[in-house]
Every structure is written in C-alpha cells, then in structure tokens.
C-alpha cells in the first residue's frame, strides 16, 4: 500500500516542478548587460543591445556599468576608435525601454559626481551586487559584450 502512495506523491511533485519550470520560462526574456570597460565594450555592447531588440523587441534589458564602464554614460563620452558619441545611441536604446545604471561605488572611488552623467543614466549602490541580484533573484540572463 505504501508503494502506490509514494508513486502518486512523486507524480504530484513532478507535475508541480514542471509547472514552476514552465512559469519561469514564460514571459519576455530578461537580460543584464554587464559593462566594466567602455573602451573595449561600449560601442560593441550598444550595438549588441540594438541587434538584440531588433530581433526580440519585447526583451527587458538592463545595462549595469561599473569601473571604467561608467565612462560611456558620462556627458560628451565618445568611442575613441570610431569617434562616435555614446549619448545618442544610449538615448535611442532608452526610448526602446533599456535601462542604464551606474555604480555609485565607482563614483566614490573615482571621485565622480552624478551630474557628470547623461540624463539617461540611473544609479545603483553597487554594480556588482546589482548584476548578481538581477541574475539570482530576478532571473535575468547575463551577457558581457
């Protein structure tokens, strides 16, 4: 008698876990783009995000910058190799729902002020913690261009 009850219980658990897995995969994809070096990742990352949204426009994207990655969100910042200004590209992506965040620890360590950044930038207490929380707590996929 014990065996059939165990089998029924196992089947109920399997169905429950299947529902949870299916619920996690439904809805729009959520992605965090991690940028810690504007010079090597800035323009490439922005292009990746544009292409990402062109193919999958419903994707939720948050760009988290820290260390030298914050440079791409500063007023007047340009890609050094191509002399392309970042602000218009960031603004275009922001209008498509992309969120751009700057690490406040980096601000403190580099003696930067919030008013040095473009208006499209938001701020987060710690870029590294934000990336980890987005991945672990909120189920965001991780991309580092």
C-alpha positions as CSV (number, residue, x, y, z in Angstrom):
1,X,0.0,0.0,0.0
2,X,2.9,2.3,0.7
3,X,4.4,2.0,-2.8
4,X,1.3,3.4,-4.7
5,X,1.0,6.3,-2.3
6,X,4.7,7.1,-2.9
7,X,4.3,6.9,-6.7
8,X,1.2,9.2,-6.6
9,X,3.1,11.7,-4.3
10,X,6.2,11.6,-6.7
11,X,3.9,12.2,-9.7
12,X,2.3,15.2,-8.0
13,X,5.7,16.6,-7.1
14,X,6.9,16.2,-10.7
15,X,3.8,18.0,-12.1
16,X,4.4,20.8,-9.6
17,X,8.0,21.2,-10.5
18,X,7.1,21.1,-14.2
19,X,4.6,23.9,-13.6
20,X,7.3,26.0,-11.9
21,X,9.8,25.5,-14.6
22,X,7.2,26.3,-17.3
23,X,6.2,29.5,-15.4
24,X,9.9,30.6,-15.2
25,X,10.4,30.3,-18.9
26,X,7.2,32.1,-19.9
27,X,7.0,35.9,-20.4
28,X,9.6,38.1,-22.0
29,X,13.3,37.4,-21.8
30,X,15.2,39.5,-19.2
31,X,18.9,40.3,-19.8
32,X,21.5,42.2,-17.9
33,X,24.4,43.5,-20.0
34,X,27.5,44.0,-17.8
35,X,29.9,46.7,-18.9
36,X,33.1,47.4,-16.9
37,X,35.3,48.8,-19.7
38,X,33.8,51.4,-22.0
39,X,36.8,51.4,-24.3
40,X,36.5,47.7,-25.2
41,X,32.8,47.1,-24.5
42,X,31.0,50.4,-25.0
43,X,30.2,50.6,-28.8
44,X,30.1,46.8,-29.2
45,X,27.7,46.5,-26.2
46,X,25.3,49.2,-27.6
47,X,25.3,47.5,-31.0
48,X,24.6,44.1,-29.4
49,X,21.7,45.6,-27.5
50,X,20.3,47.3,-30.6
51,X,20.5,44.0,-32.5
52,X,19.0,42.1,-29.6
53,X,16.0,44.4,-29.6
54,X,15.7,44.3,-33.4
55,X,15.2,40.5,-33.2
56,X,13.4,40.3,-29.8
57,X,11.8,43.7,-29.1
58,X,9.9,42.5,-26.0
59,X,13.1,41.7,-24.1
60,X,13.7,43.5,-20.9
61,X,17.3,44.8,-20.8
62,X,19.2,46.5,-18.0
63,X,22.8,47.7,-18.6
64,X,24.9,47.8,-15.5
65,X,28.1,49.7,-15.6
66,X,31.0,50.0,-13.1
67,X,34.7,50.7,-13.0
68,X,35.7,52.1,-16.4
69,X,32.4,51.0,-17.9
70,X,30.7,54.1,-16.4
71,X,32.7,56.3,-18.8
72,X,30.3,55.5,-21.7
73,X,27.5,57.2,-19.7
74,X,29.4,60.4,-19.0
75,X,28.4,63.7,-20.7
76,X,30.3,64.0,-24.0
77,X,31.7,60.5,-23.9
78,X,32.9,59.1,-27.3
79,X,34.2,55.8,-28.6
80,X,37.9,56.6,-29.0
81,X,38.5,54.4,-32.1
82,X,35.5,55.5,-34.1
83,X,34.9,58.9,-32.6
84,X,31.2,58.0,-32.1
85,X,29.3,59.8,-29.3
86,X,27.6,57.4,-26.9
87,X,24.7,59.6,-25.7
88,X,22.6,59.5,-28.9
89,X,23.0,55.7,-29.0
90,X,22.1,55.3,-25.4
91,X,19.1,57.7,-25.8
92,X,17.8,55.6,-28.7
93,X,18.0,52.5,-26.7
94,X,16.5,54.1,-23.6
95,X,13.5,55.1,-25.8
96,X,13.1,51.4,-26.5
97,X,12.9,50.5,-22.8
98,X,16.6,49.8,-22.0
99,X,17.7,50.9,-18.5
100,X,21.3,52.1,-17.9
101,X,22.7,52.0,-14.4
102,X,25.9,53.5,-13.0
103,X,27.6,52.0,-9.9
104,X,27.8,54.5,-7.0
105,X,30.9,52.8,-5.5
106,X,32.7,53.6,-8.7
107,X,31.6,57.2,-8.4
108,X,33.0,57.4,-4.9
109,X,36.3,55.6,-5.8
110,X,36.9,57.8,-8.9
111,X,35.6,61.0,-7.3
112,X,32.9,61.4,-9.9
113,X,29.6,63.3,-9.4
114,X,26.1,62.3,-10.7
115,X,25.8,65.5,-12.6
116,X,28.7,64.4,-14.9
117,X,26.5,61.7,-16.4
118,X,23.9,61.9,-19.2
119,X,20.2,62.2,-18.1
120,X,19.5,58.7,-19.4
121,X,21.7,57.2,-16.6
122,X,20.2,55.8,-13.4
123,X,22.3,54.9,-10.4
124,X,22.7,51.8,-8.3
125,X,24.6,51.4,-4.9
126,X,26.8,48.6,-6.3
127,X,27.1,47.5,-9.9
128,X,28.4,44.0,-8.9
129,X,25.7,43.5,-6.4
130,X,23.1,44.7,-8.9
131,X,24.3,42.2,-11.6
132,X,24.3,39.4,-9.0
133,X,20.8,40.2,-7.8
134,X,19.4,40.6,-11.3
135,X,20.7,37.1,-12.2
136,X,19.9,35.2,-9.0
137,X,16.8,36.9,-7.6
138,X,15.2,38.2,-10.7
139,X,16.1,35.5,-13.3
140,X,18.0,37.8,-15.7
141,X,20.3,36.2,-18.3
142,X,23.9,37.6,-18.2
143,X,25.8,39.0,-21.2
144,X,29.2,40.6,-21.1
145,X,29.9,42.0,-24.5
